[in-house]
Amino acid sequence: MIVFDFEKMNGKDDKSTKEVIKYFTKAGIEVASSELSAIKRTSGISYKELALGFADSQQVIFQIKQTGDIFKVKINGKEMPIKNQQNIDQAIQEIIAKLDKGRLDFQKKLARTKVALPPKIKSTITSEEATLTQREQELDELIANADKTLNELQAK
């Protein structure tokens, strides 16, 4: 069973973080990144946030109290109620099931989001099109001159 030691939690090197990552890896979910926040305080509760980013772009954030209990879990920014709060192993199994269930929907959501171009980047297509049109006109003139010269030479 995973036990979070609030005072010793320091990120990837901490034993409990490694165990959590190991659980996800055993389930076939690749953890791409993990990040531990500094101590935060809300409604009189001090906690740390352990954020795990996965290879499929999904994210899980555990909010861990000073007692070592997970009191809130956010999956892709949405809070998820956990049935087995006292048993961290079963809670992680619930989270894995939720990640597996929502993977396809999350990927569709990511695909639908439109990415705006930064204001300084402009499309080069219009300027390149104008350059190519100008080059085409120059080549047409050269061809016309060459045809004229050819006709003059053939007439002699």
Steps between C-alpha positions, in 0.01 A plus 500: 500500500624849415555734792562867425745657745404866470825633648727284282311551174738677265406393148634217283759385755245439770404136565122545494511691168707221347246243626209693348685522167573126523126426543414693185786341306385150600154589371655589162467875539829678434571790736675772299548752780444550870507821696450577867382842609598690810268489801167671430219587737126505433219514757743432782644188332867489407576279201741431217404429142660209318439547126558207267504554124453196278627420151147536356484862632262422784579638845421392856548729799496354851445739790666342803434616857759515778372165629602339170144451377388591150205733554438611143582364155470693175507314169555729201393797712175344627458392859432130544339352810687197633310217668804345670664801661655300784658238272737681265565187292130461418468874444775484237320207334187720479705778341656259248152377402383860456806585286443195280130579462556866413807461276312500167276793597801699623691440176195612297474814715869579441458448125205743488679785671627749248846642541525867410812621326706743703450861379854539367488195277339577168423258227764512227265350244366834374843659465639188336203488262565860392870423446419195289244694293759771429760237407247336265441832321875554459539152353208561261675817377828312451319226306329761280839666428656162421211413263537838329876448456440148367244623246740775382781249455275258312383782269857573383 
